Amino acid sequence: MNRKITLGMAVTIVILAITVTFSITMLVAMRLFDRTVSSVKEKESMYNKIAEVDRYVRSNDYYTIDENLLYDRLTAGYMLGTGDKYAKYYTATAYTELLNIQNGTIVGIGVELGVDQTGYAKVTRVYEDSPAQEAGIAVGDYITAVDGTDVKTMNGVDAVQTRLRGEVGTTVSVTWLNSEATSQTAELTHSGYNSTTVDYQMLDDVGYVRIRQFDATTPSDLDFALRALTGSGAQSLVFDLRDNAGGILDEAISCINLVAQEGTVAYAEDKNGNRTILGSSDGESAEDLPIVCLVNGNTASAAELFAATLRNLNGARLVGTTTYGKGTIQSSPQRLSDGSAVSVTVAKLICGDGSCFDGTGLTVDVERALTPDEAASIYDYTPETDPQVQRAVSAAQQLSGTSTVVAANDASSAPADSAAAGEQAEPADSEETAEAGEQSAASEPAVSSTAA
């Protein structure tokens, strides 16, 4: 039986619906207003405190305030105060230099450096056709001064690197001690030279690949190295990721795709727990050879992802010491109105199997740290004499079934190696990011190296 709704009842229903809708809207609006007012009050309180300090300082401080320095320090302090240890502030000058380095308009002199117990910058590598090579600087030399400033007064190897950089065509005065302890000084003109992030060679029947960092050239360099080594009959591969602080995450994923079996490489997890796939390996270029990754306490970020993924998808074995444990993703630097820039952590980096090494690092399958005496000679080693490399080679030969009696005996002594060794120093954070330098708030390594 059909019932008709009277006009009065229809009007009542409409009024009730309007009332409910209005009430819900008002409730949401009030909550939003309360949050907005609270946020405004917090910001007002923060600005008032800064203004209060500013008034007092300007009225009483004996020294004249450098306004640009003040603003830079205020912004840097804000980034530090966020609690994001990888957040970074770039001054306008630093950000411009970063862009110029990425564009190739600012270069170094073509050396890789490491600061050892002497306090001077030891040359660990000289690039072909670089200003340093033309000046006669060789591996093992020590750079003692840059433009007349003693290297020992500089704040670490990165400061030396900065002093050695300049625009193409400009000059820098470099003083160094050669192998005969003779001091030499020369004016070096900044010019372009070919550099690579990948070194490779055969060690017996093992293909050895050193990846220093991940940048735009690394995938092509790695592809070439793998083809050369497999063409030379490599029965297994050792990837040396020691002191690799990461680099560009997308390029690291491209490198993983050159080696890994099919599977998901990584996810980005936002603060709400939502995950987005960052990359997958199609397995088409996968290496069927046994793989060992050599790592240490300075192996971080994208380099940790490289090692973790090869262990997950290829069954690779990790040799060395526990890695740094930086499993977060930073934004590309965001330019501000005055030409400076900031970068913040935007997500957590999750491995393809769902694990995360942030804060814990990757534990190794075969522990082989350097003893204090070995660490003191770190820059004197070659792949043929480096004890950690040789331990990794031994592990690779075991996996491929080509190990000798000596190698097998060496493998059985791994616990003794581990017990005698100390912990690796932590790296200064870098990134990551294009990493325009990975970020702040970690301790500097006792022995560090960089390129200039």
C-alpha positions in Angstrom: 0.0 0.0 0.0 1.5 3.3 -1.1 1.8 6.1 1.5 2.1 9.7 0.5 4.4 12.0 2.5 2.6 15.2 3.4 4.1 18.6 2.6 4.7 19.4 6.2 6.6 16.2 6.8 8.7 16.8 3.7 9.6 20.3 4.9 10.5 18.9 8.3 12.8 16.4 6.8 14.5 19.1 4.7 15.0 21.3 7.8 16.4 18.4 9.8 18.9 17.6 6.9 20.0 21.2 6.7 20.4 21.4 10.5 22.5 18.3 10.6 24.6 19.4 7.7 25.1 22.9 9.2 26.0 21.4 12.6 28.6 19.0 11.1 30.1 21.9 9.0 30.3 24.2 12.0 32.0 21.4 14.1 34.6 20.8 11.4 35.1 24.6 10.9 35.5 25.2 14.7 38.1 22.4 15.0 40.0 23.8 11.9 39.8 27.3 13.4 41.1 26.1 16.8 44.0 24.4 15.1 44.7 27.4 13.0 44.5 29.8 15.9 46.8 27.5 17.9 49.3 27.4 15.1 49.1 31.1 14.7 49.7 31.7 18.4 52.6 29.3 18.4 54.2 31.1 15.5 53.5 34.5 17.0 55.2 33.3 20.3 58.2 32.1 18.3 58.5 35.3 16.3 58.0 37.4 19.5 60.9 35.5 21.2 63.2 36.1 18.3 62.2 39.8 18.2 62.8 40.1 21.9 66.3 38.7 21.7 67.0 40.8 18.6 66.0 44.0 20.4 68.2 43.3 23.4 71.2 42.3 21.3 71.0 45.3 19.0 70.7 47.6 22.0 73.6 46.2 24.0 76.0 44.1 22.0 79.4 45.7 21.6 80.0 44.1 18.2 78.5 45.1 14.9 76.0 42.5 13.5 76.7 40.9 10.1 73.1 40.8 8.9 73.8 38.1 6.2 75.6 35.9 8.7 72.8 36.4 11.2 70.1 35.3 8.8 72.1 32.3 7.6 72.7 31.2 11.2 69.1 31.7 12.1 67.9 29.5 9.2 70.6 26.9 9.9 69.5 26.9 13.6 65.9 26.4 12.5 66.8 23.3 10.5 68.8 22.0 13.4 65.9 22.6 15.7 63.5 20.4 13.7 65.2 17.3 15.0 65.8 16.1 11.5 69.5 15.2 11.6 69.7 15.0 7.8 68.0 18.4 7.2 70.5 20.8 5.6 70.7 24.5 4.9 72.7 25.9 2.0 73.7 29.5 2.0 73.2 31.3 -1.3 76.9 30.9 -2.0 76.9 27.2 -1.1 73.8 26.5 -3.2 75.2 28.3 -6.2 78.4 26.4 -5.9 76.4 23.1 -5.7 74.6 23.9 -8.9 77.8 24.9 -10.6 79.5 21.6 -9.6 76.5 19.7 -10.9 76.7 21.7 -14.2 80.4 21.1 -14.5 81.4 24.8 -14.3 83.3 24.4 -11.0 86.0 21.7 -10.8 88.8 20.6 -8.6 92.4 19.8 -9.6 91.8 16.1 -10.2 92.8 14.3 -7.0 91.3 12.2 -4.3 92.4 13.0 -0.9 92.5 11.4 2.6 93.5 12.9 5.9 95.6 10.6 8.0 97.6 10.8 11.2 99.9 13.5 9.8 97.0 15.9 9.5 97.9 16.7 5.9 95.8 15.7 2.9 97.3 12.5 1.4 96.8 12.0 -2.4 95.2 8.6 -2.9 94.3 9.0 -6.5 95.2 11.3 -9.5 92.9 11.5 -12.5 94.2 11.2 -16.0 94.8 14.5 -17.9 94.0 16.5 -14.8 95.7 19.7 -13.6 97.3 17.7 -10.7 98.8 15.1 -13.1 100.2 17.8 -15.3 101.8 19.5 -12.3 103.5 16.2 -11.3 101.4 15.4 -8.2 101.4 11.7 -7.6 99.7 9.1 -5.4 101.3 9.1 -2.0 102.2 12.8 -2.0 100.9 15.1 0.7 99.2 18.5 0.0 100.3 20.8 2.8 99.0 24.2 1.8 96.4 25.7 -0.5 96.8 29.4 -1.5 99.4 29.7 1.3 97.0 28.4 4.0 98.3 25.4 6.0 96.1 22.4 5.5 96.3 21.5 9.2 94.4 24.7 10.0 91.5 23.6 7.8 88.5 21.8 9.2 89.0 18.4 7.6 89.3 17.0 4.2 86.1 18.7 2.9 87.5 22.1 3.7 90.6 21.2 1.7 88.4 20.1 -1.2 86.5 23.4 -1.2 89.7 25.4 -1.3 90.9 23.4 -4.3 87.8 24.0 -6.3 87.2 26.9 -8.7 85.7 28.0 -11.9 87.2 26.6 -15.1 90.2 28.9 -16.1 90.9 30.2 -12.6 94.0 29.2 -10.7 94.9 27.9 -7.2 98.3 27.7 -5.6 99.1 24.2 -4.2 102.0 23.2 -2.1 102.8 19.5 -1.6 105.5 17.1 -0.4 106.6 14.5 -3.0 107.8 10.9 -2.3 111.3 12.3 -1.5 109.8 14.7 1.1 110.7 17.7 -1.1 108.3 20.6 -1.0 106.9 21.9 -4.2 104.5 24.7 -5.1 102.7 25.3 -8.4 99.9 27.4 -9.7 97.3 24.9 -11.1 94.6 26.1 -13.6 91.2 24.6 -13.1 90.1 22.6 -16.2 87.9 19.8 -17.1 89.1 16.2 -16.7 87.5 12.7 -16.9 86.6 11.2 -13.6 84.8 8.0 -12.7 83.0 6.6 -9.7 83.8 3.0 -10.7 87.1 1.2 -10.7 87.5 -2.5 -11.7 90.1 -5.2 -12.2 90.5 -9.0 -12.1 91.9 -10.5 -8.8 92.7 -14.1 -9.8 89.3 -15.3 -11.1 87.3 -12.7 -9.2 85.9 -9.6 -10.8 86.6 -6.7 -8.3 84.5 -3.5 -8.6 85.0 -0.5 -6.4 82.0 1.9 -6.4 82.9 5.2 -4.8 79.5 6.8 -4.9 76.4 6.9 -7.1 76.0 9.7 -9.5 74.8 10.3 -13.1 77.8 8.5 -14.6 77.8 5.5 -12.3 75.3 3.2 -14.2 77.2 3.5 -17.5 80.5 3.1 -15.8 79.3 0.0 -13.9 77.7 -1.5 -17.0 81.1 -1.2 -18.8 83.0 -2.7 -15.9 80.7 -5.7 -15.6 80.9 -6.4 -19.4 84.7 -6.2 -19.2 85.0 -8.5 -16.2 82.6 -11.2 -17.4 84.4 -11.0 -20.8 87.6 -11.7 -18.9 86.2 -14.8 -17.4 85.3 -13.7 -13.9 83.8 -16.6 -11.9 82.4 -14.3 -9.1 82.1 -10.6 -8.3 83.2 -8.5 -5.4 81.6 -5.1 -5.0 83.6 -2.8 -2.8 81.2 -0.3 -1.2 83.5 0.8 1.7 83.3 4.6 2.4 80.5 4.9 -0.2 78.1 7.4 1.6 75.4 7.0 -1.1 74.7 9.6 -3.7 71.8 9.9 -6.0 69.2 7.2 -5.1 67.7 6.9 -8.6 71.2 6.2 -10.0 71.8 3.6 -7.4 68.6 1.8 -8.3 69.7 1.9 -12.0 72.9 0.2 -10.9 71.0 -2.4 -8.9 69.0 -3.2 -12.1 72.2 -4.0 -13.9 73.0 -6.8 -11.4 70.0 -7.9 -9.4 67.5 -10.7 -10.1 63.9 -9.9 -10.7 62.1 -8.2 -7.8 61.2 -5.0 -6.0 64.2 -2.9 -5.1 62.8 -0.3 -2.7 59.9 1.6 -1.3 59.5 5.1 0.0 57.4 5.2 3.2 55.8 8.5 4.2 55.1 9.5 7.8 51.6 8.1 7.5 53.0 4.7 6.6 52.0 4.8 2.9 54.5 3.1 0.6 55.4 4.0 -2.9 57.6 1.7 -5.1 60.8 3.5 -6.0 62.1 0.8 -8.4 62.1 -2.8 -9.4 64.6 -5.0 -11.2 63.4 -6.8 -14.3 66.2 -9.4 -14.0 67.1 -9.1 -17.7 70.6 -7.9 -16.9 71.0 -10.0 -13.8 74.4 -11.5 -13.0 74.3 -15.2 -12.3 77.7 -15.1 -10.8 78.2 -15.4 -7.0 78.4 -12.0 -5.4 80.1 -10.5 -2.4 79.6 -7.0 -1.1 82.5 -5.5 0.9 81.1 -2.9 3.4 82.2 -0.9 6.5 80.8 1.7 9.0 81.0 4.4 6.3 78.8 2.5 3.8 75.5 4.4 3.9 72.2 5.2 2.3 72.0 4.2 -1.4 75.1 2.0 -1.0 73.4 0.2 1.8 70.4 -0.3 -0.4 72.7 -1.7 -3.1 74.2 -4.3 -0.7 70.9 -5.2 0.9 69.1 -5.7 -2.4 71.8 -8.0 -3.8 71.7 -10.0 -0.6 67.9 -10.2 -0.9 67.6 -11.0 -4.6 70.9 -12.6 -5.5 71.9 -14.2 -2.3 75.0 -12.0 -2.0 77.3 -12.4 1.0 78.3 -9.3 3.0 81.9 -9.0 4.2 83.4 -6.4 6.4 81.7 -4.5 9.3 78.2 -3.3 10.1 77.2 -0.4 7.8 76.2 3.1 8.9 72.4 2.8 9.0 71.0 5.7 7.0 67.7 4.6 5.6 66.0 7.9 4.9 65.3 9.9 1.8 66.0 13.6 1.5 64.4 16.1 -0.8 66.3 17.9 -3.5 67.4 21.3 -2.2 64.4 23.7 -2.3 65.5 27.2 -3.4 64.4 30.1 -1.2 63.8 33.7 -2.3 67.2 35.0 -1.4 69.1 32.2 -3.3 69.7 29.9 -0.4 68.1 26.5 -0.2 67.0 23.8 2.3 66.6 20.1 2.1 64.6 17.9 4.5 63.9 14.2 5.1 60.7 13.3 3.2 60.4 9.5 3.6 61.9 6.4 5.1 63.8 4.0 2.7 62.4 0.5 2.8 64.1 -2.5 1.1 62.1 -4.6 -1.4 61.6 -7.3 1.2 60.1 -4.9 3.7 63.1 -4.5 5.9 64.7 -1.2 6.9 68.3 -0.6 7.9 67.8 2.9 9.3 69.4 3.3 12.6 70.7 -0.2 12.7 72.8 -0.7 9.5 73.4 -4.0 7.8 75.1 -6.8 9.7 77.6 -8.7 7.7 77.8 -12.4 7.0 81.6 -12.5 7.4 83.1 -10.0 9.9 86.5 -8.6 8.9 87.4 -5.3 10.4 90.8 -3.6 10.2 93.1 -3.9 13.1 94.6 -0.5 14.4 97.9 -1.2 12.6 96.0 -2.1 9.3 93.9 1.0 9.6 97.0 3.2 10.0 98.1 1.9 6.6 94.8 2.1 4.8 96.0 4.5 2.1 99.0 2.4 1.3 97.0 -0.7 0.3 96.2 -1.8 -3.2 93.4 -4.3 -4.0 96.1 -7.0 -4.1 97.3 -6.2 -0.6 94.2 -4.8 1.2 93.3 -7.4 3.9 89.6 -6.7 3.7 89.5 -7.0 -0.1 91.4 -10.3 0.1 88.9 -11.6 2.7 86.1 -10.7 0.3 87.9 -12.3 -2.6 88.3 -15.5 -0.5 84.6 -15.5 0.3 83.7 -15.0 -3.4 85.9 -17.9 -4.4 84.3 -20.1 -1.8 80.9 -19.3 -3.3 82.0 -20.1 -6.8 83.8 -23.2 -5.7 87.2 -22.0 -6.9 88.8 -21.4 -3.5 92.3 -22.7 -2.8 93.4 -24.4 0.3 94.9 -21.1 1.5 91.7 -19.3 0.9 89.7 -21.9 2.7 92.0 -21.7 5.7 91.7 -17.9 5.6 87.9 -18.3 5.6 88.0 -20.5 8.7 89.9 -17.8 10.6 87.2 -15.1 10.2 86.3 -15.1 13.9 89.9 -14.4 14.8 90.0 -11.6 12.4 86.8 -10.2 13.9 87.9 -10.5 17.5 91.2 -8.6 16.8 89.5 -5.7 15.1 88.0 -2.4 16.4 84.9 -0.7 15.2 84.8 1.4 12.1 84.4 5.1 12.4 81.0 6.6 11.4 80.8 8.8 8.3 79.8 12.3 8.1 76.4 12.3 6.5 76.3 13.2 3.0 73.3 12.4 0.2 72.5 11.9 -0.3 71.3 13.8 -1.8 72.6 15.0 -5.3 73.4 14.8 -3.1 74.8 18.0 -2.6 76.5 16.6 0.3 74.8 14.3 2.6 73.6 15.7 5.7 74.6 16.8 9.1 74.7 15.6 12.7 76.9 12.5 12.5 80.4 12.2 13.7 83.4 12.7 11.4 85.4 9.6 10.6 88.9 9.3 12.1 90.2 8.7 8.6 88.3 10.3 5.7 88.7 10.7 2.0 87.2 12.8 -0.7 87.8 14.0 -4.3 88.9 17.4 -5.4 
